[in-house]
Amino acid sequence: MRGPDLIRYTGRSITAHRMRALLTALGIAVGVAAVVLLTSIGEGVRRFVVAEFTQFGTNLVSVTPGTTQTMGGSIGVFGTVRPLTIEDAQALQRVPYVIASVALVQGNAEVEGQGRKRRVTVYGAGPEFADVFRFEVAQGSFLPPDDPRAPRSLAVLGAKMASELFGGANALGASVRVGGERYRVVGVMKAKGTMIGFDLDDTVYIPAARSLELFDRESLFEVDVLYEEGAPVDEVVAGLRRVLLDRHGDEDFTLTTQQQMLDTLGSVLDVLTFAVAALGSISLLVGAVGIFTIMTIAVRERTGEIGLLRALGAGRRQVLAVFLAEAIVLSALGGLAGFVAGGGIAWLLGATVRQLPVSYSPLFVGLALLLSLVIGLVAGILPALNAARLDPVEALRAE
């Protein structure tokens, strides 16, 4: 049987049993659609989270108290040999390639202004905060350079914070109370949005030394260091470590580069994406069972047809090729239908649910389509072999 004849014969066999072909392809289509949809959501989440963290740049080094290498606050904040101080942050600015370092303290306090009260996140920061984290000021200015140990009671409001307390009125020069203490507003930030669920606009910024007093803390939450683009990261980290060792006498701190954070985060998110892809692949296995079952039934139903083919001179290999081709075509059609359906649902979710990030992963989509073909081939082998092994005389007699 020539190639064109095999193609025509396979097409006629499929169209002659439309319902059976539809059910066979449907199992594969559901599996591929599940893989495409789940991996699109997983890849979208990964890109969204990475974009959230890189909006502040990638040339940052975070210094946290304690020696625990974790993302976020270190447990060393509560029990370190020496606290991380504002003087430490100032000393780190003298390290080669360092542009700026900012002391950072984070807490929660009640803010009052114009007779209105809100409990929000309060950041104690140095004057370099806006430059280091790429924040922009809409009105006034950020916290000015001041005596780091005894700064003036000045505050900068986030965009939402200013709107909630003052409405459309000008907040510059007004007084607000943060944790019961009076501060004068010197600036209002431009809207920044949210990052991983944290509203960066519903905040208040006060000097780091004031926040240490407000939250009754000895140690900074962290010190963030901005270094020059293209600078050797290893040299920057070594310089920071050397300065802190001279000041502390022991390595009771943790240095984490932005790239290390992204690598760790990327690894976790890659595992998540792989996990949801594996979950979707279970549907493909169900589709494989469906192909195997239906092709086995087809062999039994078409025993007479197989006998006629053998009687007309078709060899075992040709009979094997007929049934394998049918299984592969059905799985390919199901895979393409699943790709279109999964991609369409993913696009629809991305268009209607703005909070749900969706992004296609060509790798997983390609693997899903390839796997659908492999499943069709593997699931069709045994029924095809059974068909090829039938004795032509017995097959014709069965008819």
C-alpha positions in Angstrom: 0.0 0.0 0.0 1.5 3.3 -1.1 1.7 6.4 1.1 -1.2 8.3 -0.6 -3.4 5.2 -0.5 -2.6 4.8 3.2 -3.6 8.4 3.8 -6.9 8.1 1.9 -7.7 4.8 3.6 -7.0 6.2 7.0 -9.2 9.3 6.3 -12.1 7.1 5.1 -11.8 4.8 8.1 -12.1 7.8 10.4 -15.0 9.5 8.6 -16.8 6.2 8.4 -16.8 6.0 12.2 -17.2 9.6 13.1 -18.6 9.1 16.6 -15.9 6.7 17.6 -13.2 9.0 16.2 -14.7 11.9 18.0 -14.7 10.2 21.4 -11.1 8.9 20.8 -9.8 12.4 20.0 -11.8 14.0 22.8 -9.8 12.3 25.5 -6.6 13.6 24.1 -8.1 17.0 23.5 -9.1 17.4 27.1 -5.6 16.4 28.3 -3.8 18.8 26.0 -6.2 21.6 26.9 -5.6 21.0 30.6 -1.8 21.1 30.1 -2.0 24.2 28.0 -4.3 26.0 30.4 -2.5 25.1 33.6 1.0 25.8 32.3 -0.2 29.1 30.9 -1.4 30.1 34.3 1.8 28.8 35.9 4.0 30.6 33.4 2.0 33.7 33.8 2.4 33.7 37.6 6.1 33.1 37.2 6.6 36.1 34.8 4.4 38.3 37.0 6.3 37.6 40.2 9.7 38.1 38.5 8.5 41.3 36.9 7.3 42.5 40.3 10.7 41.9 41.9 12.7 43.4 39.0 10.7 46.6 38.9 13.2 47.9 41.5 16.2 46.9 39.4 18.6 43.9 39.5 21.6 45.7 40.9 20.6 45.5 44.5 22.1 43.8 47.5 20.0 43.2 50.6 21.7 43.2 54.0 19.7 41.6 56.8 20.7 41.0 60.5 21.5 37.4 61.4 23.0 34.6 59.3 19.9 32.9 58.0 19.8 32.9 54.2 16.1 33.5 53.6 14.0 35.9 51.6 12.3 38.6 53.7 13.0 39.3 57.3 15.7 37.2 59.0 15.0 35.6 62.3 18.2 37.2 63.4 16.3 40.5 63.7 15.2 39.3 67.1 18.4 37.8 68.4 21.6 38.9 66.6 25.0 39.5 68.2 25.0 43.1 67.1 22.0 45.0 65.6 22.1 46.4 62.1 22.4 50.1 62.6 22.0 53.3 60.6 25.8 53.8 61.0 26.3 50.5 59.2 24.2 51.7 56.3 26.3 54.9 56.1 29.5 52.9 56.2 28.4 50.7 53.3 28.1 53.8 51.0 32.0 53.9 51.0 32.3 50.5 49.4 33.6 50.7 45.7 30.9 50.6 43.1 28.2 51.4 45.6 25.9 54.3 44.6 23.7 54.5 47.7 22.6 52.5 50.7 19.3 52.9 52.5 18.4 51.9 56.0 14.9 50.4 56.1 12.5 49.7 59.0 9.0 48.3 58.5 6.0 48.3 60.8 2.4 49.0 61.2 0.9 52.1 62.9 -2.2 54.3 63.1 -2.0 57.4 61.0 -4.3 60.4 61.6 -4.8 63.5 59.6 -7.7 65.9 58.9 -9.7 64.1 61.5 -9.4 60.8 59.7 -7.5 57.7 60.9 -6.0 54.7 59.0 -3.8 51.8 60.2 -1.2 51.3 57.4 2.3 50.1 56.8 4.9 52.6 57.9 8.4 52.5 56.4 11.3 54.1 58.2 13.8 54.9 55.5 16.8 57.1 54.6 16.7 59.9 52.0 18.1 57.6 49.3 15.1 55.3 49.4 13.3 56.8 46.4 16.5 56.6 44.2 17.4 53.1 45.3 13.9 51.7 44.6 13.0 53.8 41.7 10.1 55.6 43.3 8.9 59.0 42.0 7.6 61.9 44.0 4.5 63.6 42.7 4.5 66.6 45.1 7.2 68.2 47.2 10.2 66.0 47.8 11.2 62.8 49.6 12.8 62.8 53.0 15.7 65.3 52.9 19.2 64.6 54.1 19.2 65.1 57.9 21.0 64.2 61.0 20.6 60.3 60.8 20.4 59.8 64.5 18.2 62.8 65.3 16.2 63.6 62.2 13.3 66.0 62.0 9.7 64.8 62.3 9.0 64.8 58.5 6.8 62.4 56.6 6.1 61.5 53.0 2.7 60.0 52.1 1.9 57.3 49.6 -0.6 58.4 46.8 -3.5 56.5 48.3 -2.6 57.6 51.8 -2.7 61.2 50.8 -6.0 60.8 49.0 -7.7 59.0 51.9 -6.6 61.6 54.5 -6.7 64.9 52.5 -8.9 64.1 49.5 -8.1 66.5 46.7 -6.6 69.1 49.1 -2.8 69.8 49.1 -1.2 67.8 51.8 2.2 69.5 51.7 3.0 71.3 55.0 0.0 69.7 56.8 0.5 67.8 60.0 -0.3 64.1 60.5 0.1 61.8 63.5 2.0 58.6 63.1 1.7 56.3 66.1 0.6 59.3 68.1 3.5 61.5 67.2 3.2 64.6 65.0 4.9 64.8 61.6 4.9 67.5 58.9 4.2 66.3 55.4 7.0 67.2 52.9 6.0 65.1 50.0 3.5 62.8 48.2 4.6 59.9 46.1 3.4 58.9 42.7 1.2 55.9 42.5 3.2 52.7 42.4 0.5 50.0 42.7 0.8 46.7 44.5 3.6 44.2 44.8 2.7 40.6 45.7 -0.4 41.8 47.6 1.3 44.8 49.3 -0.2 48.2 48.5 2.8 50.4 48.0 0.6 53.5 47.8 -1.2 53.1 51.2 1.9 53.9 53.2 3.8 56.5 55.1 7.5 57.1 55.0 9.3 58.6 58.0 13.1 58.8 58.9 14.6 55.5 59.9 15.7 56.7 63.4 12.2 57.9 64.1 10.7 54.5 63.1 13.2 52.7 65.4 11.8 54.7 68.3 8.2 54.3 67.2 8.5 50.5 67.0 10.9 50.2 69.9 13.5 48.4 68.0 17.3 48.3 68.1 18.0 46.8 64.7 17.1 47.9 61.2 14.9 45.6 59.2 17.4 45.6 56.5 19.9 47.8 54.5 19.5 47.8 50.7 22.5 48.7 48.7 22.4 50.0 45.1 25.5 49.4 43.1 26.6 50.5 39.6 25.2 48.8 36.5 27.8 46.3 35.2 29.9 46.3 38.3 31.4 42.9 39.4 28.8 41.6 41.9 31.3 39.4 43.7 33.6 42.4 44.4 30.7 44.5 45.6 29.5 41.7 48.0 33.1 41.1 49.2 33.4 44.8 49.9 30.2 44.9 51.8 31.1 41.9 53.8 34.6 43.3 54.6 33.1 46.6 56.0 30.5 44.8 58.1 33.0 42.4 59.5 35.2 45.3 60.6 32.3 46.9 62.3 30.7 43.8 63.9 33.7 41.6 64.4 31.7 38.5 63.3 29.5 37.6 60.3 26.2 38.1 62.1 24.5 39.3 58.9 23.3 38.0 55.6 24.1 39.4 52.1 21.6 38.5 49.4 21.9 39.8 45.8 18.8 40.5 43.8 19.9 37.8 41.3 20.1 35.3 44.1 16.5 36.1 45.1 15.3 35.8 41.5 17.2 32.5 41.0 15.6 31.0 44.1 12.2 32.4 43.3 12.5 31.2 39.7 13.4 27.7 40.9 10.3 27.5 43.1 8.0 28.8 40.3 9.5 26.4 37.8 8.7 23.5 40.1 5.2 24.9 40.4 4.7 25.1 36.7 6.1 21.6 36.2 3.7 20.4 38.9 0.6 21.8 37.2 1.8 20.5 33.9 2.1 17.0 35.4 -1.4 17.4 36.9 -2.7 18.2 33.4 -0.8 15.2 31.9 -3.0 12.9 34.0 -5.8 13.7 31.6 -3.5 12.7 28.7 -3.0 9.3 30.3 -6.8 8.9 30.5 -6.9 9.8 26.8 -4.3 7.1 26.1 -6.4 4.5 27.8 -9.3 5.7 25.7 -7.4 5.3 22.5 -6.2 1.8 23.5 -9.7 0.7 24.3 -11.4 2.1 21.2 -8.7 0.8 18.9 -8.9 -2.6 20.4 -12.7 -2.6 19.8 -12.1 -1.4 16.3 -9.8 -4.3 15.5 -12.5 -6.7 16.7 -15.2 -4.9 14.7 -13.1 -4.8 11.5 -11.9 -8.4 11.5 -13.5 -9.1 8.2 -12.0 -5.9 6.7 -8.6 -7.0 7.9 -9.1 -10.4 6.3 -10.1 -8.8 3.0 -7.0 -6.6 3.0 -4.8 -9.7 3.7 -6.6 -11.6 0.9 -5.9 -8.8 -1.5 -2.2 -9.0 -0.8 -1.7 -6.6 2.1 1.2 -7.7 4.3 1.3 -7.6 8.1 3.4 -4.5 8.0 0.8 -2.7 5.9 -2.0 -3.7 8.2 0.1 -2.6 11.2 0.7 0.8 9.4 -3.1 1.2 8.8 -4.1 1.0 12.4 -1.0 2.9 13.7 -1.7 5.7 11.2 -5.3 5.9 12.4 -4.3 6.1 16.1 -1.7 8.7 15.4 -4.1 10.9 13.3 -6.8 10.7 15.9 -4.3 11.7 18.7 -2.9 14.5 16.5 -6.4 15.9 15.8 -7.2 15.7 19.5 -3.9 17.4 20.4 -4.6 20.3 18.0 -8.1 20.6 19.2 -6.9 20.7 22.8 -4.3 23.3 21.9 -6.9 25.6 20.4 -9.3 25.0 23.3 -6.7 25.4 26.0 -5.2 28.5 24.4 -8.7 30.0 23.9 -9.7 29.5 27.5 -6.4 30.9 28.7 -6.8 33.9 26.5 -10.4 34.4 27.7 -9.3 34.2 31.3 -6.5 36.7 30.8 -8.9 39.1 29.0 -11.7 38.8 31.6 -9.8 38.3 34.9 -7.1 41.0 34.9 -5.7 39.9 38.2 -4.9 36.5 36.7 -1.6 36.6 34.8 -1.6 34.2 31.8 1.3 33.6 29.5 1.9 30.7 27.1 4.9 28.5 27.6 6.1 27.3 24.1 8.1 24.5 25.8 5.1 23.0 27.6 2.8 23.5 24.7 5.2 21.7 22.3 5.7 18.9 24.8 2.0 18.4 25.2 1.5 18.2 21.4 4.5 15.8 21.1 3.2 13.7 24.0 -0.2 13.4 22.4 1.5 11.9 19.3 3.6 9.6 21.3 0.5 8.5 23.3 -1.4 7.8 20.0 1.6 5.7 18.8 2.1 3.8 22.0 -1.6 3.2 22.6 -2.2 2.0 19.0 0.7 -0.4 18.9 -0.8 -3.4 20.6 -4.2 -3.2 18.8 -2.3 -2.8 15.5 -0.1 -5.8 16.2 -3.2 -7.9 17.0 -4.7 -6.8 13.7 -1.5 -7.6 11.8 -1.3 -11.1 13.3 -4.8 -12.1 12.3 -4.9 -15.1 9.9 -6.6 -13.9 6.7 -8.7 -17.0 6.3 -9.9 -16.9 9.9 -10.6 -13.2 9.5 -12.7 -13.7 6.4 -14.6 -16.6 8.1 -15.4 -14.3 11.0 -17.0 -11.9 8.7 
